[in-house]
Amino acid sequence: MISQMPKNSRYEMKFVCYDIYYHEILNWIKLHKSLWEKEYDSRLVNNVYFDTHDFDSYKDNIYGESQRTKVRYRWYGNFKKPSLGSLELKHKRNIFGWKKRFTIKDFYFPSDLNWKQIVSLFYKNISMEGQIWLNKCSVPTIINQYLRRYFITSDKKIRLTLDTNYSIYDQRYSNKPNLEKIFLKQPILILEIKFDREIRKNAMHMFKDIPIRASKNSKYIYSIRSVVGV
């Protein structure tokens, strides 16, 4: 079940390369005619991804299903400092995507709760639609963390994020969140450009000169492939 696609659904252009190109990409951002401005201060982004025991969300992406959804919990900041976060349903229909967020009240990640208790707490704080997806995808698979920089065009219509310091923490065999034993730290850079679908043609034309190639990158797919080896 995927809810009706909203009019403000987004199109995303994604680019992946090694982080040795970081300064080249940053220079491209500073000199681009779009006149990028800093939108927010840089911050660490943390995500727990939930799937089925058979990795159905992963398979939907790999097999190119036109309608698919990922379930994740996101919070910001250092692992050592507990923070409030939200559960997200990240919907995708063909090339367009949108999110639904549910704030989880009175819960700070990380916590001393085990995964079963955490999922139960999430369930009590979300809508029926969220509960349906969490019932389906209730198995924590990985946590990833990266440092994100935020930019926006002067007309506020196009956003750009630049992610570095990418780390993966395997959760498949942990009763409680594993935030100590890092599985992999990858020297990659992920750039994403996001805009509403109504301006897709004009927006895509603006970024033909970007010095790296577009990629069908999914952080979740990349992370699962890294830990499972498929």
Phi and psi in degrees as GROMACS dihedral restraints (atoms count N, CA, C in turn):
[ dihedral_restraints ]
;  ai    aj    ak    al  type     phi  dphi    fc
    3     4     5     6     1  -124.4    20    10
    4     5     6     7     1   130.5    20    10
    6     7     8     9     1   -66.0    20    10
    7     8     9    10     1   165.9    20    10
    9    10    11    12     1   -60.2    20    10
   10    11    12    13     1   138.2    20    10
   12    13    14    15     1   -67.6    20    10
   13    14    15    16     1   123.4    20    10
   15    16    17    18     1   -73.6    20    10
   16    17    18    19     1   159.2    20    10
   18    19    20    21     1   -65.3    20    10
   19    20    21    22     1   -27.9    20    10
   21    22    23    24     1   -95.4    20    10
   22    23    24    25     1    25.7    20    10
   24    25    26    27     1   -61.2    20    10
   25    26    27    28     1   153.3    20    10
   27    28    29    30     1  -108.9    20    10
   28    29    30    31     1   154.8    20    10
   30    31    32    33     1  -108.5    20    10
   31    32    33    34     1   138.7    20    10
   33    34    35    36     1  -123.9    20    10
   34    35    36    37     1   132.0    20    10
   36    37    38    39     1  -103.3    20    10
   37    38    39    40     1   128.6    20    10
   39    40    41    42     1  -122.4    20    10
   40    41    42    43     1   142.5    20    10
   42    43    44    45     1  -136.8    20    10
   43    44    45    46     1   136.9    20    10
   45    46    47    48     1  -130.9    20    10
   46    47    48    49     1   136.4    20    10
   48    49    50    51     1  -155.8    20    10
   49    50    51    52     1   176.4    20    10
   51    52    53    54     1   -73.3    20    10
   52    53    54    55     1   151.1    20    10
   54    55    56    57     1   -73.2    20    10
   55    56    57    58     1    -1.7    20    10
   57    58    59    60     1   -66.6    20    10
   58    59    60    61     1   -16.5    20    10
   60    61    62    63     1   -93.0    20    10
   61    62    63    64     1    10.1    20    10
   63    64    65    66     1   -55.0    20    10
   64    65    66    67     1   -50.8    20    10
   66    67    68    69     1   -69.1    20    10
   67    68    69    70     1   -31.5    20    10
   69    70    71    72     1   -65.3    20    10
   70    71    72    73     1   -43.0    20    10
   72    73    74    75     1   -66.9    20    10
   73    74    75    76     1   -42.8    20    10
   75    76    77    78     1   -62.3    20    10
   76    77    78    79     1   -38.0    20    10
   78    79    80    81     1   -66.0    20    10
   79    80    81    82     1   -39.0    20    10
   81    82    83    84     1   -61.8    20    10
   82    83    84    85     1   -40.8    20    10
   84    85    86    87     1   -62.7    20    10
   85    86    87    88     1   -45.1    20    10
   87    88    89    90     1   -67.1    20    10
   88    89    90    91     1   -31.9    20    10
   90    91    92    93     1   -97.1    20    10
   91    92    93    94     1    -5.1    20    10
   93    94    95    96     1   -69.2    20    10
   94    95    96    97     1   147.7    20    10
   96    97    98    99     1   -65.7    20    10
   97    98    99   100     1   -15.0    20    10
   99   100   101   102     1   -70.0    20    10
  100   101   102   103     1   -12.7    20    10
  102   103   104   105     1    57.4    20    10
  103   104   105   106     1    63.8    20    10
  105   106   107   108     1   -64.6    20    10
  106   107   108   109     1   139.9    20    10
  108   109   110   111     1  -120.1    20    10
  109   110   111   112     1   152.7    20    10
  111   112   113   114     1   -69.1    20    10
  112   113   114   115     1   128.2    20    10
  114   115   116   117     1   -92.1    20    10
  115   116   117   118     1   -45.8    20    10
  117   118   119   120     1  -137.2    20    10
  118   119   120   121     1   166.4    20    10
  120   121   122   123     1   -68.7    20    10
  121   122   123   124     1   152.1    20    10
  123   124   125   126     1   -61.9    20    10
  124   125   126   127     1   148.7    20    10
  126   127   128   129     1  -157.9    20    10
  127   128   129   130     1   158.9    20    10
  129   130   131   132     1   -78.7    20    10
  130   131   132   133     1   133.2    20    10
  132   133   134   135     1  -111.1    20    10
  133   134   135   136     1   131.8    20    10
  135   136   137   138     1  -124.2    20    10
  136   137   138   139     1   134.7    20    10
  138   139   140   141     1  -133.7    20    10
  139   140   141   142     1   133.5    20    10
  141   142   143   144     1  -102.9    20    10
  142   143   144   145     1   124.4    20    10
  144   145   146   147     1  -101.2    20    10
  145   146   147   148     1   136.5    20    10
  147   148   149   150     1  -113.3    20    10
  148   149   150   151     1   142.5    20    10
  150   151   152   153     1  -145.1    20    10
  151   152   153   154     1  -176.0    20    10
  153   154   155   156     1   -86.3    20    10
  154   155   156   157     1   171.2    20    10
  156   157   158   159     1   -62.0    20    10
  157   158   159   160     1   -26.9    20    10
  159   160   161   162     1   -95.9    20    10
  160   161   162   163     1     8.6    20    10
  162   163   164   165     1    58.3    20    10
  163   164   165   166     1    48.5    20    10
  165   166   167   168     1   -65.6    20    10
  166   167   168   169     1   -38.5    20    10
  168   169   170   171     1   -63.6    20    10
  169   170   171   172     1   -41.6    20    10
  171   172   173   174     1   -60.6    20    10
  172   173   174   175     1   -46.7    20    10
  174   175   176   177     1   -65.0    20    10
  175   176   177   178     1   -38.3    20    10
  177   178   179   180     1   -57.6    20    10
  178   179   180   181     1   -39.7    20    10
  180   181   182   183     1   -71.4    20    10
  181   182   183   184     1   -46.4    20    10
  183   184   185   186     1   -60.1    20    10
  184   185   186   187     1   -40.7    20    10
  186   187   188   189     1   -86.1    20    10
  187   188   189   190     1     1.2    20    10
  189   190   191   192     1    73.0    20    10
  190   191   192   193     1    33.3    20    10
  192   193   194   195     1   -60.0    20    10
  193   194   195   196     1   134.4    20    10
  195   196   197   198     1   -71.4    20    10
  196   197   198   199     1   -25.8    20    10
  198   199   200   201     1  -122.8    20    10
  199   200   201   202     1   121.7    20    10
  201   202   203   204     1  -152.8    20    10
  202   203   204   205     1   161.1    20    10
  204   205   206   207     1  -140.6    20    10
  205   206   207   208     1   138.6    20    10
  207   208   209   210     1  -113.1    20    10
  208   209   210   211     1   142.4    20    10
  210   211   212   213     1  -111.2    20    10
  211   212   213   214     1   126.3    20    10
  213   214   215   216     1  -148.2    20    10
  214   215   216   217     1   157.8    20    10
  216   217   218   219     1  -112.8    20    10
  217   218   219   220     1   131.3    20    10
  219   220   221   222     1  -122.8    20    10
  220   221   222   223     1   135.6    20    10
  222   223   224   225     1  -142.2    20    10
  223   224   225   226     1   168.6    20    10
  225   226   227   228     1  -122.4    20    10
  226   227   228   229     1   151.3    20    10
  228   229   230   231     1   104.2    20    10
  229   230   231   232     1  -178.9    20    10
  231   232   233   234     1   -69.3    20    10
  232   233   234   235     1   144.1    20    10
  234   235   236   237     1   -55.5    20    10
  235   236   237   238     1   -30.8    20    10
  237   238   239   240     1   -77.1    20    10
  238   239   240   241     1   -10.1    20    10
  240   241   242   243     1  -117.5    20    10
  241   242   243   244     1   103.6    20    10
  243   244   245   246     1   -56.6    20    10
  244   245   246   247     1   138.4    20    10
  246   247   248   249     1  -138.6    20    10
  247   248   249   250     1   152.8    20    10
  249   250   251   252     1   -72.0    20    10
  250   251   252   253     1   151.6    20    10
  252   253   254   255     1  -149.0    20    10
  253   254   255   256     1  -166.5    20    10
  255   256   257   258     1  -145.7    20    10
  256   257   258   259     1   149.4    20    10
  258   259   260   261     1   -86.7    20    10
  259   260   261   262     1   136.0    20    10
  261   262   263   264     1  -124.8    20    10
  262   263   264   265     1   139.3    20    10
  264   265   266   267     1  -103.7    20    10
  265   266   267   268     1   116.2    20    10
  267   268   269   270     1  -103.1    20    10
  268   269   270   271     1    99.8    20    10
  270   271   272   273     1   -87.7    20    10
  271   272   273   274     1   145.7    20    10
  273   274   275   276     1  -136.5    20    10
  274   275   276   277     1   128.9    20    10
  276   277   278   279     1  -128.9    20    10
  277   278   279   280     1   112.9    20    10
  279   280   281   282     1    55.6    20    10
  280   281   282   283     1  -117.6    20    10
  282   283   284   285     1   -99.4    20    10
  283   284   285   286     1     0.8    20    10
  285   286   287   288     1  -111.1    20    10
  286   287   288   289     1   149.1    20    10
  288   289   290   291     1  -138.2    20    10
  289   290   291   292     1   160.6    20    10
  291   292   293   294     1  -157.4    20    10
  292   293   294   295     1   164.7    20    10
  294   295   296   297     1  -126.1    20    10
  295   296   297   298     1   153.6    20    10
  297   298   299   300     1  -125.2    20    10
  298   299   300   301     1   132.2    20    10
  300   301   302   303     1  -117.1    20    10
  301   302   303   304     1   143.3    20    10
  303   304   305   306     1  -129.5    20    10
  304   305   306   307     1   114.1    20    10
  306   307   308   309     1   -69.8    20    10
  307   308   309   310     1   131.5    20    10
  309   310   311   312     1   -97.4    20    10
  310   311   312   313     1   107.2    20    10
  312   313   314   315     1   -74.7    20    10
  313   314   315   316     1   144.6    20    10
  315   316   317   318     1    56.8    20    10
  316   317   318   319     1    31.9    20    10
  318   319   320   321     1  -132.6    20    10
  319   320   321   322     1   127.1    20    10
  321   322   323   324     1  -118.1    20    10
  322   323   324   325     1   128.1    20    10
  324   325   326   327     1  -103.1    20    10
  325   326   327   328     1   133.1    20    10
  327   328   329   330     1   -79.4    20    10
  328   329   330   331     1   165.3    20    10
  330   331   332   333     1  -140.5    20    10
  331   332   333   334     1   178.1    20    10
  333   334   335   336     1   -89.2    20    10
  334   335   336   337     1     0.3    20    10
  336   337   338   339     1   -73.0    20    10
  337   338   339   340     1   152.2    20    10
  339   340   341   342     1   -86.3    20    10
  340   341   342   343     1   172.9    20    10
  342   343   344   345     1   -61.7    20    10
  343   344   345   346     1   -38.7    20    10
  345   346   347   348     1   -61.8    20    10
  346   347   348   349     1   -42.4    20    10
  348   349   350   351     1   -67.6    20    10
  349   350   351   352     1   -38.3    20    10
  351   352   353   354     1   -64.7    20    10
  352   353   354   355     1   -46.5    20    10
  354   355   356   357     1   -62.5    20    10
  355   356   357   358     1   -39.9    20    10
  357   358   359   360     1   -62.6    20    10
  358   359   360   361     1   -40.3    20    10
  360   361   362   363     1   -65.7    20    10
  361   362   363   364     1   -43.3    20    10
  363   364   365   366     1   -56.9    20    10
  364   365   366   367     1   -46.5    20    10
  366   367   368   369     1   -55.9    20    10
  367   368   369   370     1   -37.2    20    10
  369   370   371   372     1   -75.3    20    10
  370   371   372   373     1   -14.4    20    10
  372   373   374   375     1  -107.4    20    10
  373   374   375   376     1     7.0    20    10
  375   376   377   378     1  -126.2    20    10
  376   377   378   379     1   167.1    20    10
  378   379   380   381     1   -73.0    20    10
  379   380   381   382     1   174.7    20    10
  381   382   383   384     1   -61.1    20    10
  382   383   384   385     1   -39.5    20    10
  384   385   386   387     1   -60.5    20    10
  385   386   387   388     1   -44.6    20    10
  387   388   389   390     1   -63.5    20    10
  388   389   390   391     1   -38.8    20    10
  390   391   392   393     1   -63.7    20    10
  391   392   393   394     1   -38.5    20    10
  393   394   395   396     1   -60.8    20    10
  394   395   396   397     1   -45.4    20    10
  396   397   398   399     1   -71.0    20    10
  397   398   399   400     1   -36.3    20    10
  399   400   401   402     1   -70.6    20    10
  400   401   402   403     1   -33.2    20    10
  402   403   404   405     1   -61.0    20    10
  403   404   405   406     1   -38.8    20    10
  405   406   407   408     1   -75.7    20    10
  406   407   408   409     1   -44.9    20    10
  408   409   410   411     1  -115.1    20    10
  409   410   411   412     1    82.4    20    10
  411   412   413   414     1  -114.2    20    10
  412   413   414   415     1     5.6    20    10
  414   415   416   417     1  -100.0    20    10
  415   416   417   418     1   115.2    20    10
  417   418   419   420     1   -69.0    20    10
  418   419   420   421     1   128.7    20    10
  420   421   422   423     1  -109.9    20    10
  421   422   423   424     1   -52.8    20    10
  423   424   425   426     1  -143.5    20    10
  424   425   426   427     1   158.8    20    10
  426   427   428   429     1  -118.5    20    10
  427   428   429   430     1   131.6    20    10
  429   430   431   432     1  -119.5    20    10
  430   431   432   433     1   156.8    20    10
  432   433   434   435     1  -141.2    20    10
  433   434   435   436     1   141.3    20    10
  435   436   437   438     1  -154.5    20    10
  436   437   438   439     1   159.0    20    10
  438   439   440   441     1   -93.4    20    10
  439   440   441   442     1   124.2    20    10
  441   442   443   444     1  -114.7    20    10
  442   443   444   445     1   133.8    20    10
  444   445   446   447     1  -108.3    20    10
  445   446   447   448     1   143.3    20    10
  447   448   449   450     1  -119.1    20    10
  448   449   450   451     1   133.6    20    10
  450   451   452   453     1  -134.5    20    10
  451   452   453   454     1   156.8    20    10
  453   454   455   456     1  -147.6    20    10
  454   455   456   457     1   147.3    20    10
  456   457   458   459     1   -71.5    20    10
  457   458   459   460     1   160.6    20    10
  459   460   461   462     1   -62.4    20    10
  460   461   462   463     1   -25.9    20    10
  462   463   464   465     1   -89.2    20    10
  463   464   465   466     1     2.6    20    10
  465   466   467   468     1    67.3    20    10
  466   467   468   469     1    17.7    20    10
  468   469   470   471     1   -96.4    20    10
  469   470   471   472     1   -20.2    20    10
  471   472   473   474     1  -130.2    20    10
  472   473   474   475     1   132.7    20    10
  474   475   476   477     1  -113.6    20    10
  475   476   477   478     1   150.1    20    10
  477   478   479   480     1  -135.1    20    10
  478   479   480   481     1   134.7    20    10
  480   481   482   483     1  -123.6    20    10
  481   482   483   484     1   146.9    20    10
  483   484   485   486     1  -128.9    20    10
  484   485   486   487     1   115.1    20    10
  486   487   488   489     1  -110.8    20    10
  487   488   489   490     1   132.2    20    10
  489   490   491   492     1  -137.7    20    10
  490   491   492   493     1  -179.9    20    10
  492   493   494   495     1    55.7    20    10
  493   494   495   496     1    52.5    20    10
  495   496   497   498     1   -82.1    20    10
  496   497   498   499     1   124.1    20    10
  498   499   500   501     1  -130.1    20    10
  499   500   501   502     1   148.3    20    10
  501   502   503   504     1  -126.1    20    10
  502   503   504   505     1   135.2    20    10
  504   505   506   507     1  -123.5    20    10
  505   506   507   508     1   118.0    20    10
  507   508   509   510     1   -73.4    20    10
  508   509   510   511     1   130.1    20    10
  510   511   512   513     1  -113.5    20    10
  511   512   513   514     1     0.9    20    10
  513   514   515   516     1   -64.9    20    10
  514   515   516   517     1   -28.7    20    10
  516   517   518   519     1  -116.9    20    10
  517   518   519   520     1    22.5    20    10
  519   520   521   522     1  -111.4    20    10
  520   521   522   523     1   128.7    20    10
  522   523   524   525     1   -71.4    20    10
  523   524   525   526     1   -33.2    20    10
  525   526   527   528     1  -118.6    20    10
  526   527   528   529     1   162.0    20    10
  528   529   530   531     1   -54.5    20    10
  529   530   531   532     1   128.1    20    10
  531   532   533   534     1   -93.1    20    10
  532   533   534   535     1   106.0    20    10
  534   535   536   537     1  -117.5    20    10
  535   536   537   538     1     5.7    20    10
  537   538   539   540     1  -106.3    20    10
  538   539   540   541     1   -43.4    20    10
  540   541   542   543     1   -94.4    20    10
  541   542   543   544     1    98.8    20    10
  543   544   545   546     1   -74.6    20    10
  544   545   546   547     1   134.2    20    10
  546   547   548   549     1   -84.0    20    10
  547   548   549   550     1   -42.0    20    10
  549   550   551   552     1  -157.8    20    10
  550   551   552   553     1   139.0    20    10
  552   553   554   555     1  -121.4    20    10
  553   554   555   556     1   118.2    20    10
  555   556   557   558     1  -107.6    20    10
  556   557   558   559     1   134.5    20    10
  558   559   560   561     1   -83.3    20    10
  559   560   561   562     1    58.1    20    10
  561   562   563   564     1  -115.6    20    10
  562   563   564   565     1   162.6    20    10
  564   565   566   567     1  -126.3    20    10
  565   566   567   568     1   132.0    20    10
  567   568   569   570     1  -122.7    20    10
  568   569   570   571     1   120.9    20    10
  570   571   572   573     1  -112.1    20    10
  571   572   573   574     1   131.4    20    10
  573   574   575   576     1  -127.5    20    10
  574   575   576   577     1   134.0    20    10
  576   577   578   579     1  -116.3    20    10
  577   578   579   580     1   126.6    20    10
  579   580   581   582     1  -128.3    20    10
  580   581   582   583     1   135.9    20    10
  582   583   584   585     1  -158.2    20    10
  583   584   585   586     1   158.9    20    10
  585   586   587   588     1   -65.2    20    10
  586   587   588   589     1   149.0    20    10
  588   589   590   591     1   -63.7    20    10
  589   590   591   592     1   -23.7    20    10
  591   592   593   594     1   -64.3    20    10
  592   593   594   595     1   -24.3    20    10
  594   595   596   597     1  -109.5    20    10
  595   596   597   598     1    19.9    20    10
  597   598   599   600     1   -56.7    20    10
  598   599   600   601     1   -49.1    20    10
  600   601   602   603     1   -60.2    20    10
  601   602   603   604     1   -48.8    20    10
  603   604   605   606     1   -65.9    20    10
  604   605   606   607     1   -39.9    20    10
  606   607   608   609     1   -66.8    20    10
  607   608   609   610     1   -44.1    20    10
  609   610   611   612     1   -64.1    20    10
  610   611   612   613     1   -33.6    20    10
  612   613   614   615     1   -66.2    20    10
  613   614   615   616     1   -28.7    20    10
  615   616   617   618     1   -71.5    20    10
  616   617   618   619     1   -17.9    20    10
  618   619   620   621     1  -118.2    20    10
  619   620   621   622     1    28.3    20    10
  621   622   623   624     1   -69.6    20    10
  622   623   624   625     1   -20.1    20    10
  624   625   626   627     1   -94.9    20    10
  625   626   627   628     1     8.7    20    10
  627   628   629   630     1   -63.2    20    10
  628   629   630   631     1   136.0    20    10
  630   631   632   633     1   -80.7    20    10
  631   632   633   634     1     9.5    20    10
  633   634   635   636     1  -132.3    20    10
  634   635   636   637     1   160.9    20    10
  636   637   638   639     1   -85.5    20    10
  637   638   639   640     1   147.9    20    10
  639   640   641   642     1   -67.3    20    10
  640   641   642   643     1   150.3    20    10
  642   643   644   645     1  -141.9    20    10
  643   644   645   646     1   145.6    20    10
  645   646   647   648     1   -82.4    20    10
  646   647   648   649     1    68.7    20    10
  648   649   650   651     1   -93.5    20    10
  649   650   651   652     1   133.9    20    10
  651   652   653   654     1  -126.3    20    10
  652   653   654   655     1   123.8    20    10
  654   655   656   657     1   -61.1    20    10
  655   656   657   658     1   -35.6    20    10
  657   658   659   660     1   -66.8    20    10
  658   659   660   661     1   -47.3    20    10
  660   661   662   663     1   -61.5    20    10
  661   662   663   664     1   -44.1    20    10
  663   664   665   666     1   -59.2    20    10
  664   665   666   667     1   -43.5    20    10
  666   667   668   669     1   -67.7    20    10
  667   668   669   670     1   -44.7    20    10
  669   670   671   672     1   -63.9    20    10
  670   671   672   673     1   -41.4    20    10
  672   673   674   675     1   -60.9    20    10
  673   674   675   676     1   -35.0    20    10
  675   676   677   678     1   -67.7    20    10
  676   677   678   679     1   -42.7    20    10
  678   679   680   681     1   -84.1    20    10
  679   680   681   682     1   -30.8    20    10
  681   682   683   684     1   -92.4    20    10
  682   683   684   685     1   -29.3    20    10
  684   685   686   687     1    80.3    20    10
  685   686   687   688     1    35.4    20    10
